[in-house]
Amino acid sequence: MLKKILSMIIGIFILLVGAMLYSNHSASEVAGTLDQLNPLVPKGVLYVKTTEPESVNGYGTASYKQLAANKDGKTRTIRFNGLTRLKTNRYLKLTNKGAHIETYEEVRRDQVPENALKEIDHRA
C-alpha cells in the first residue's frame, strides 16, 4: 500500500515538472492554464512596453503577444488580454505565474528595472 502511494506521489511530481518544462518557453493559452494550476510554478513580475494588439474582439477586448522581461533582464514571450485597447509605448508591470498573467498596471519608465528596460525598450 505504501509503495502504491509513493508511486502516485512520484508520478504526480513528474507530471507537474513535465508541465512546467513544457510551458517554460510557451506563450499559449494551454501553457497559461497549466502554469496557473501548477503549484511548482512561482509567481513573479514581468515588464512590457505596449504595442499594437494582435486582435480586438467585438467587445473591445484586445489580445497582445509581446516580449516581456523580469527585473534581471530574462525575457519570455507572453500573451495577455487588455480590457480595452491599450495605449502604445507605455510600460506595464505584469503579475504572472509562468505564462499565466494575473494582473497588469501601467508604470512610469523610471519604475521599470534597468535590466528589464534594456530588453523591452530600444531607447535604453
Buried (B, 14 or more C-beta within 10 A) or exposed (E): EEEEEEEEEEEEEEEBEEBBEBBEEBBEEEBBBBBBEBEEBEEEEBBBBBBEBEEBEEEEBBEBEBBBBBBEBEBBEBBBBBEEBBEEEBBBBBBBBBBBBEEBEEEEEEEBBEBBBEBBBEEE
